[in-house]
């Protein structure tokens, strides 16, 4: 059986550089007959009062009669799909975004003005900044390192008393990782990232070329670049991030109108890749990753379209885990979804902490509660490293997660995805 989930494959590459690593999990057989659970009509249970998310000047994100994709074709409308395939949530869905998001003031302090807290001190001891762009073999490894280094460097600029040499190394590591992503972007057309090989993503005989832009690498790269742009006062990084997000959104994002519509009028979804082979393929962890990238872009410079689409895609994830406890790899909106086909695989790590971070940017306590519930359900079942990666994001709000994170980082270091959670300042 072919493995559909290349995000774990590439995360292994990232971990092999930094001392971590976990086995891949078996993907659901996408060629098997679909056994779609027939849902009830309450996808977003206990939803707040509906509100229109779309900015007045935003284009219709659901209309893609001739949207470009990385294989040079247009995103054509599929044959009509049965309404029974989807969850009917009209009238029950909503999201209340804020016009701006909170962010810390970052004065250009030359020296630390406050002692490190215990998680910052752990990060300083166990994170090894990589200051050469050539050291990053794949986009994921560069992006994770960038997110950790940029977050810690922002804390240093805000007064955290990291050692001066470590602080300088954080700045250089952020620059190196971001530059690596800038340098490699032309491999995939200059506005997105992917693999260096052809890939049959879902094991169904449809092979994507090596030039395919994927949500996994692109979401991580965008997130890194907007963090680096803010931490380093480097607007060129943000410009590439914004261009990449706009390209992905135009070719591989849908809502309740246009091709592949969602029945939830306030929801949105980012497809697995920009290749026509993956049109209509909805994978939960890569959707919430693109949502998080969108919200981060808005955090550091108001972008109403990024906010609206990021919030709508986050709402889709919230409905999956809050209303239906869907801990499978595929979305309930995916045509190959089968209940329990891959429950609690390690992609739940990404889903839980990305929903947490999105909840913080959107100031949604209900989303945070759903993220906490997801982590608590996943933690006893996941691979040790992937549980630790998520635990470090929850370490400042959950004592049990803090213990798990600290124990794992002491043993394996923080130069891996766990390091991001120790210092992210949302």
KETOR-281776 format. One record per residue (C-alpha): x, y, z. Coordinates in nm, 4 decimals, always signed. Layout:
REM KETOR-281776
SITE        x        y        z
SITE        X        Y        Z
...
//
This chain:
REM KETOR-281776
SITE        x        y        z
SITE  +0.0000  +0.0000  +0.0000
SITE  +0.1292  +0.3407  -0.0916
SITE  +0.1562  +0.5890  +0.1897
SITE  -0.0490  +0.9000  +0.1310
SITE  +0.0914  +1.1164  +0.4057
SITE  +0.4157  +1.2710  +0.2898
SITE  +0.4098  +1.5295  +0.5681
SITE  +0.5334  +1.2643  +0.8108
SITE  +0.7890  +1.1514  +0.5554
SITE  +0.9300  +1.5014  +0.5329
SITE  +0.9109  +1.5606  +0.9030
SITE  +1.1326  +1.2542  +0.9390
SITE  +1.3849  +1.4328  +0.7202
SITE  +1.3625  +1.7359  +0.9452
SITE  +1.4037  +1.5270  +1.2576
SITE  +1.6973  +1.3305  +1.1200
SITE  +1.8890  +1.6557  +1.0960
SITE  +1.8028  +1.7553  +1.4484
SITE  +1.7981  +1.4418  +1.6585
SITE  +1.4310  +1.3441  +1.6552
SITE  +1.2311  +1.1082  +1.4426
SITE  +0.9325  +0.8776  +1.4433
SITE  +0.7969  +0.6048  +1.2214
SITE  +0.5375  +0.6867  +0.9590
SITE  +0.1845  +0.5643  +1.0054
SITE  -0.0130  +0.3542  +0.7612
SITE  -0.2399  +0.5619  +0.5407
SITE  -0.5977  +0.4710  +0.4631
SITE  -0.6298  +0.2934  +0.1296
SITE  -0.7632  +0.5697  -0.0914
SITE  -0.8451  +0.3174  -0.3638
SITE  -1.0861  +0.1299  -0.1388
SITE  -1.4598  +0.1931  -0.1752
SITE  -1.5736  +0.4987  +0.0134
SITE  -1.7865  +0.4308  +0.3177
SITE  -1.8938  +0.7829  +0.4047
SITE  -2.0648  +0.8202  +0.7391
SITE  -2.3979  +0.9881  +0.6853
SITE  -2.3964  +1.2884  +0.9196
SITE  -2.6761  +1.4651  +1.0936
SITE  -2.7491  +1.8299  +1.0287
SITE  -2.5468  +1.9908  +1.3071
SITE  -2.1826  +2.0094  +1.1982
SITE  -2.1001  +2.3085  +1.4137
SITE  -2.2654  +2.2283  +1.7416
SITE  -2.3113  +2.5049  +1.9962
SITE  -2.2051  +2.7668  +1.7433
SITE  -2.2210  +3.1372  +1.8289
SITE  -2.4470  +3.3805  +1.6460
SITE  -2.3690  +3.3715  +1.2707
SITE  -2.1712  +3.6559  +1.1202
SITE  -2.0666  +3.7285  +0.7640
SITE  -1.6903  +3.6735  +0.7521
SITE  -1.6120  +3.7968  +0.4037
SITE  -1.4615  +4.1472  +0.3867
SITE  -1.6655  +4.3735  +0.1614
SITE  -1.3752  +4.4168  -0.0777
SITE  -1.2752  +4.0513  -0.0831
SITE  -1.3089  +3.8509  -0.4045
SITE  -1.5380  +3.5502  -0.4105
SITE  -1.3003  +3.2812  -0.2901
SITE  -1.5300  +3.0047  -0.4064
SITE  -1.5296  +3.0952  -0.7784
SITE  -1.2542  +2.9230  -0.9727
SITE  -1.3726  +2.8904  -1.3300
SITE  -1.0193  +2.9333  -1.4553
SITE  -0.8005  +2.9221  -1.1472
SITE  -0.4401  +2.8300  -1.2274
SITE  -0.2797  +2.5192  -1.0811
SITE  +0.0802  +2.4100  -1.0837
SITE  +0.0203  +2.1639  -1.3687
SITE  -0.1034  +2.4461  -1.5937
SITE  -0.4669  +2.3412  -1.5975
SITE  -0.7794  +2.5079  -1.4647
SITE  -0.9813  +2.4081  -1.1610
SITE  -1.2916  +2.2830  -1.3370
SITE  -1.6174  +2.2124  -1.1603
SITE  -1.6666  +1.8420  -1.0793
SITE  -1.9818  +1.6476  -1.1545
SITE  -2.2594  +1.7213  -0.9029
SITE  -2.1968  +1.5376  -0.5775
SITE  -2.4570  +1.3878  -0.3514
SITE  -2.5631  +1.6173  -0.0699
SITE  -2.5441  +1.3132  +0.1551
SITE  -2.1663  +1.3207  +0.1174
SITE  -2.1449  +1.6390  +0.3204
SITE  -2.2522  +1.7736  +0.6533
SITE  -2.5447  +2.0105  +0.6290
SITE  -2.4656  +2.2952  +0.8646
SITE  -2.6360  +2.5888  +0.7009
SITE  -2.7554  +2.8305  +0.9641
SITE  -2.5439  +2.6719  +1.2362
SITE  -2.2001  +2.7888  +1.1359
SITE  -2.0263  +3.1096  +1.2289
SITE  -1.7025  +3.2697  +1.3244
SITE  -1.6316  +3.5994  +1.4934
SITE  -1.2901  +3.7261  +1.3854
SITE  -1.1283  +4.0374  +1.5183
SITE  -1.0209  +4.3188  +1.2913
SITE  -0.6781  +4.3040  +1.4480
SITE  -0.4966  +4.0449  +1.6521
SITE  -0.2982  +4.0982  +1.9669
SITE  +0.0776  +4.0853  +1.9434
SITE  +0.3534  +4.1789  +2.1853
SITE  +0.5406  +4.5034  +2.1540
SITE  +0.8943  +4.4305  +2.0428
SITE  +1.1322  +4.7068  +2.1409
SITE  +1.4832  +4.6932  +1.9919
SITE  +1.6402  +4.6116  +2.3282
SITE  +2.0124  +4.5408  +2.3238
SITE  +2.0189  +4.3398  +2.6446
SITE  +1.7723  +4.1256  +2.8371
SITE  +1.5599  +4.3087  +3.0891
SITE  +1.3856  +4.0123  +3.2536
SITE  +1.5003  +3.6662  +3.3655
SITE  +1.4151  +3.3729  +3.1425
SITE  +1.1158  +3.1667  +3.2444
SITE  +1.1747  +2.7930  +3.2845
SITE  +1.0669  +2.7004  +2.9303
SITE  +1.2829  +2.9744  +2.7773
SITE  +1.5775  +2.8550  +2.9844
SITE  +1.5183  +2.4985  +2.8667
SITE  +1.5080  +2.6206  +2.5078
SITE  +1.8370  +2.8061  +2.5486
SITE  +2.0042  +2.4942  +2.6860
SITE  +1.8644  +2.2461  +2.4332
SITE  +1.8272  +2.4385  +2.1053
SITE  +2.1236  +2.4558  +1.8664
SITE  +2.0840  +2.7395  +1.6138
SITE  +2.1680  +2.6436  +1.2553
SITE  +2.3148  +2.9498  +1.0869
SITE  +2.3899  +2.8158  +0.7385
SITE  +2.1113  +2.7963  +0.4796
SITE  +2.2807  +2.5015  +0.3100
SITE  +2.2173  +2.2849  +0.6166
SITE  +1.8440  +2.2595  +0.5461
SITE  +1.7662  +1.9720  +0.3136
SITE  +1.3894  +2.0157  +0.2783
SITE  +1.1459  +2.3055  +0.3257
SITE  +0.9922  +2.1543  +0.6399
SITE  +1.3209  +2.1415  +0.8295
SITE  +1.3974  +2.5035  +0.7406
SITE  +1.0493  +2.6192  +0.8376
SITE  +1.0407  +2.4478  +1.1776
SITE  +1.3838  +2.5829  +1.2635
SITE  +1.2791  +2.9276  +1.1489
SITE  +0.9628  +2.9261  +1.3601
SITE  +1.1589  +2.8331  +1.6726
SITE  +1.4454  +3.0751  +1.6147
SITE  +1.2232  +3.3679  +1.5142
SITE  +0.9918  +3.3171  +1.8124
SITE  +1.2829  +3.3068  +2.0549
SITE  +1.4492  +3.6062  +1.8915
SITE  +1.1288  +3.8054  +1.9272
SITE  +1.1231  +3.7144  +2.2975
SITE  +1.4840  +3.8338  +2.3217
SITE  +1.3963  +4.1643  +2.1591
SITE  +1.1093  +4.1999  +2.4052
SITE  +1.3477  +4.1599  +2.6989
SITE  +1.4036  +3.7873  +2.7607
SITE  +1.7601  +3.7612  +2.8933
SITE  +1.9059  +3.5056  +2.6546
SITE  +2.2850  +3.5106  +2.6472
SITE  +2.4051  +3.7716  +2.3940
SITE  +2.5801  +3.5125  +2.1771
SITE  +2.2702  +3.2917  +2.1749
SITE  +2.0511  +3.5865  +2.0870
SITE  +2.2771  +3.6708  +1.7920
SITE  +2.2718  +3.3081  +1.6814
SITE  +1.8905  +3.3116  +1.6905
SITE  +1.8902  +3.6097  +1.4563
SITE  +2.1332  +3.4390  +1.2208
SITE  +1.9421  +3.1112  +1.2326
SITE  +1.6164  +3.2868  +1.1457
SITE  +1.7864  +3.4535  +0.8520
SITE  +1.9459  +3.1310  +0.7299
SITE  +1.6233  +2.9310  +0.7453
SITE  +1.4177  +3.2009  +0.5741
SITE  +1.6842  +3.2452  +0.3066
SITE  +1.6784  +2.8711  +0.2434
SITE  +1.3062  +2.8900  +0.1670
SITE  +1.3542  +3.1918  -0.0579
SITE  +1.6310  +3.0137  -0.2468
SITE  +1.4373  +2.6919  -0.2998
SITE  +1.1012  +2.8446  -0.3967
SITE  +1.1878  +2.8565  -0.7715
SITE  +1.1916  +2.4748  -0.7792
SITE  +0.8119  +2.4900  -0.7510
SITE  +0.7449  +2.7988  -0.9589
SITE  +0.8486  +3.0687  -0.7144
SITE  +0.5295  +3.0858  -0.5046
SITE  +0.4976  +2.7661  -0.3065
SITE  +0.6940  +2.4634  -0.1910
SITE  +0.6731  +2.0870  -0.2270
SITE  +0.8748  +1.7713  -0.2824
SITE  +1.1791  +1.7011  -0.4957
SITE  +1.0178  +1.3942  -0.6478
SITE  +0.7028  +1.2730  -0.8181
SITE  +0.4476  +1.1476  -0.5663
SITE  +0.1323  +0.9376  -0.5775
SITE  -0.0050  +1.1132  -0.2728
SITE  -0.3100  +0.8941  -0.2100
SITE  -0.1949  +0.5665  -0.3616
SITE  -0.4608  +0.5823  -0.6323
SITE  -0.2361  +0.5700  -0.9372
SITE  -0.2418  +0.9453  -1.0006
SITE  +0.1173  +1.0638  -0.9676
SITE  +0.1878  +1.4305  -0.9053
SITE  +0.4993  +1.5702  -1.0757
SITE  +0.7933  +1.6944  -0.8721
SITE  +0.6847  +2.0520  -0.9469
SITE  +0.3629  +2.0136  -0.7443
SITE  +0.3012  +2.2704  -0.4715
SITE  +0.1681  +2.1065  -0.1526
SITE  -0.0182  +2.2579  +0.1399
SITE  +0.2108  +2.0969  +0.3972
SITE  +0.5374  +2.2554  +0.2833
SITE  +0.3733  +2.5771  +0.1657
SITE  +0.1844  +2.6390  +0.4887
SITE  +0.4955  +2.5889  +0.6991
SITE  +0.7051  +2.8075  +0.4709
SITE  +0.4538  +3.0935  +0.4699
SITE  +0.4293  +3.0776  +0.8482
SITE  +0.8084  +3.0908  +0.8798
SITE  +0.8456  +3.3800  +0.6387
SITE  +0.5906  +3.6046  +0.8076
SITE  +0.7461  +3.5341  +1.1480
SITE  +1.0935  +3.6039  +1.0101
SITE  +0.9758  +3.9219  +0.8382
SITE  +0.8454  +4.0573  +1.1679
SITE  +1.1338  +3.9410  +1.3867
SITE  +1.4007  +4.0702  +1.1486
SITE  +1.2168  +4.3716  +1.0028
SITE  +1.2576  +4.2128  +0.6594
SITE  +0.9529  +4.2919  +0.4419
SITE  +1.0781  +4.0913  +0.1421
SITE  +1.0046  +3.7696  +0.3321
SITE  +0.6472  +3.8796  +0.3899
SITE  +0.6071  +3.9688  +0.0224
SITE  +0.6974  +3.6145  -0.0835
SITE  +0.4684  +3.4699  +0.1834
SITE  +0.1761  +3.6848  +0.0688
SITE  +0.2339  +3.5967  -0.2963
SITE  +0.2513  +3.2259  -0.2162
SITE  -0.0654  +3.2347  -0.0077
SITE  -0.2551  +3.4217  -0.2787
SITE  -0.1458  +3.1662  -0.5398
SITE  -0.2520  +2.8709  -0.3266
SITE  -0.5801  +3.0329  -0.2326
SITE  -0.6669  +3.1051  -0.5958
SITE  -0.5985  +2.7494  -0.7094
SITE  -0.6749  +2.5222  -0.4147
SITE  -0.9169  +2.6845  -0.1697
SITE  -1.2948  +2.6438  -0.1698
SITE  -1.5912  +2.7534  +0.0353
SITE  -1.9655  +2.7087  -0.0032
SITE  -1.9820  +2.8314  -0.3632
SITE  -1.8137  +2.7306  -0.6860
SITE  -1.6529  +2.3926  -0.7601
SITE  -1.6335  +2.1378  -0.4777
SITE  -1.8583  +2.3451  -0.2481
SITE  -1.8848  +2.3023  +0.1254
SITE  -2.2323  +2.2815  +0.2810
SITE  -2.1162  +2.4985  +0.5717
SITE  -2.1697  +2.8573  +0.4590
SITE  -1.8981  +3.0064  +0.6841
SITE  -1.6430  +2.7275  +0.6364
SITE  -1.3494  +2.7083  +0.3973
SITE  -1.1016  +2.4401  +0.2965
SITE  -0.7527  +2.4281  +0.1474
SITE  -0.6965  +2.1265  -0.0759
SITE  -0.4029  +1.8911  -0.0211
SITE  -0.2073  +2.0266  -0.3186
SITE  -0.2424  +2.2519  -0.6210
SITE  -0.2269  +1.9623  -0.8653
SITE  -0.5446  +1.8597  -1.0436
SITE  -0.5013  +1.5018  -0.9141
SITE  -0.5783  +1.6282  -0.5645
SITE  -0.8759  +1.8482  -0.6423
SITE  -1.1435  +1.7828  -0.3888
SITE  -0.9020  +1.5996  -0.1562
SITE  -0.9455  +1.7374  +0.1928
SITE  -0.6868  +1.6475  +0.4563
SITE  -0.7389  +1.7952  +0.8011
SITE  -0.3844  +1.8655  +0.9143
SITE  -0.2780  +2.0397  +0.5928
SITE  -0.5951  +2.2493  +0.5852
SITE  -0.5453  +2.3828  +0.9388
SITE  -0.1782  +2.4412  +0.8570
SITE  -0.2718  +2.6677  +0.5652
SITE  -0.5295  +2.8328  +0.7906
SITE  -0.2603  +2.9042  +1.0475
SITE  -0.0316  +3.0479  +0.7801
SITE  -0.3151  +3.2769  +0.6684
SITE  -0.3836  +3.4010  +1.0202
SITE  -0.0139  +3.4612  +1.0839
SITE  +0.0086  +3.6723  +0.7692
SITE  -0.2784  +3.8841  +0.8992
SITE  -0.1230  +3.9085  +1.2464
SITE  +0.1748  +4.1076  +1.1233
SITE  -0.0047  +4.3372  +0.8802
SITE  -0.3791  +4.3517  +0.8263
SITE  -0.4901  +4.1320  +0.5366
SITE  -0.8675  +4.0935  +0.5350
SITE  -0.8725  +3.8115  +0.2785
SITE  -0.6109  +3.6102  +0.4659
SITE  -0.8078  +3.6601  +0.7874
SITE  -1.1391  +3.5584  +0.6318
SITE  -1.0094  +3.2465  +0.4575
SITE  -0.7892  +3.1447  +0.7501
SITE  -1.0764  +3.1828  +0.9938
SITE  -1.3134  +2.9910  +0.7665
SITE  -1.0676  +2.7025  +0.7268
SITE  -1.0163  +2.6987  +1.1036
SITE  -1.3907  +2.6704  +1.1498
SITE  -1.3892  +2.3564  +0.9346
SITE  -1.1289  +2.2007  +1.1645
SITE  -1.3217  +2.3018  +1.4738
SITE  -1.6338  +2.1323  +1.3432
SITE  -1.4445  +1.8118  +1.2668
SITE  -1.3086  +1.7675  +1.6181
SITE  -1.5728  +1.9423  +1.8288
SITE  -1.8912  +1.8134  +1.6715
SITE  -1.7781  +1.4724  +1.5460
SITE  -1.4528  +1.3844  +1.7247
SITE  -1.3016  +1.3088  +1.3854
SITE  -0.9485  +1.1992  +1.4695
SITE  -0.8932  +1.0347  +1.1309
SITE  -0.6494  +1.1611  +0.8707
SITE  -0.9104  +1.2629  +0.6147
SITE  -1.1791  +1.5246  +0.6533
SITE  -1.5412  +1.4216  +0.6665
SITE  -1.5700  +1.6348  +0.3520
SITE  -1.3222  +1.4127  +0.1621
SITE  -1.4826  +1.1717  -0.0873
SITE  -1.2714  +0.8812  +0.0461
SITE  -1.3419  +0.9418  +0.4119
SITE  -1.4184  +0.6270  +0.6114
SITE  -1.4897  +0.6429  +0.9835
SITE  -1.2009  +0.5043  +1.1874
SITE  -0.9738  +0.4336  +0.8893
SITE  -0.6735  +0.6024  +1.0523
SITE  -0.7877  +0.7206  +1.3925
SITE  -0.5264  +0.8897  +1.6121
SITE  -0.2385  +0.8683  +1.3690
SITE  +0.0410  +1.1152  +1.4345
SITE  -0.1084  +1.3896  +1.2198
SITE  -0.3297  +1.4583  +1.5197
SITE  -0.0237  +1.6236  +1.6748
SITE  -0.0262  +1.8983  +1.4105
SITE  -0.4025  +1.9337  +1.4174
SITE  -0.4200  +1.9852  +1.7929
SITE  -0.1474  +2.2452  +1.8281
SITE  -0.2359  +2.4312  +1.5085
SITE  -0.5948  +2.4697  +1.6267
SITE  -0.4581  +2.5953  +1.9592
SITE  -0.2465  +2.8598  +1.7870
SITE  -0.5316  +2.9600  +1.5575
SITE  -0.7599  +2.9951  +1.8602
SITE  -0.5112  +3.2334  +2.0183
SITE  -0.4920  +3.4537  +1.7104
SITE  -0.8695  +3.4534  +1.6677
SITE  -0.9310  +3.4957  +2.0427
SITE  -1.1705  +3.2028  +2.0426
SITE  -1.1902  +3.0237  +2.3785
SITE  -1.4198  +2.7605  +2.2265
SITE  -1.1576  +2.6760  +1.9667
SITE  -0.8943  +2.6523  +2.2410
SITE  -1.1151  +2.4162  +2.4405
SITE  -1.1546  +2.1969  +2.1325
SITE  -0.7770  +2.1963  +2.0800
SITE  -0.7160  +2.0955  +2.4423
SITE  -0.9714  +1.8148  +2.4145
SITE  -0.8045  +1.6971  +2.0948
SITE  -0.4601  +1.6920  +2.2540
SITE  -0.5876  +1.5067  +2.5592
SITE  -0.7503  +1.2443  +2.3366
SITE  -0.4373  +1.2030  +2.1231
SITE  -0.1687  +1.2047  +2.3932
SITE  -0.2247  +0.8489  +2.5268
SITE  -0.2299  +0.7075  +2.1732
SITE  +0.0326  +0.8936  +1.9713
SITE  +0.3979  +0.8256  +1.9012
SITE  +0.6178  +0.9651  +2.1787
SITE  +0.7908  +1.2298  +1.9683
SITE  +0.4720  +1.3571  +1.8074
SITE  +0.2963  +1.3783  +2.1408
SITE  +0.5924  +1.5799  +2.2683
SITE  +0.5839  +1.8166  +1.9695
SITE  +0.2238  +1.9035  +2.0523
SITE  +0.2806  +1.8997  +2.4290
SITE  +0.5329  +2.1805  +2.4045
SITE  +0.2687  +2.4046  +2.2459
SITE  +0.0284  +2.3266  +2.5295
SITE  +0.2987  +2.3485  +2.7984
SITE  +0.2008  +2.6965  +2.9145
SITE  -0.1637  +2.6033  +2.9726
SITE  -0.1614  +2.2304  +3.0664
SITE  +0.0595  +2.1012  +3.3511
SITE  +0.0583  +1.7453  +3.2158
SITE  +0.1648  +1.8680  +2.8729
SITE  +0.4407  +2.0731  +3.0340
SITE  +0.5780  +1.7639  +3.2074
SITE  +0.5682  +1.5631  +2.8847
SITE  +0.7380  +1.8413  +2.6900
SITE  +1.0142  +1.9053  +2.9417
SITE  +1.0926  +1.5371  +2.9840
SITE  +1.1190  +1.4811  +2.6079
SITE  +1.3230  +1.7951  +2.5355
SITE  +1.5678  +1.7142  +2.8158
SITE  +1.6238  +1.3759  +2.6510
SITE  +1.6141  +1.4702  +2.2817
SITE  +1.6844  +1.8417  +2.2575
SITE  +1.4814  +2.1294  +2.1173
SITE  +1.6347  +2.1517  +1.7696
SITE  +1.3236  +1.9879  +1.6266
SITE  +0.9510  +2.0724  +1.6111
SITE  +0.9250  +2.0598  +1.9910
SITE  +1.1369  +2.3733  +2.0146
SITE  +0.8702  +2.5817  +1.8420
SITE  +0.6169  +2.5259  +2.1192
SITE  +0.8609  +2.6238  +2.3930
SITE  +0.8965  +2.9804  +2.2709
SITE  +0.6027  +3.0701  +2.0429
SITE  +0.4567  +3.3911  +2.1819
SITE  +0.0920  +3.3905  +2.0681
//
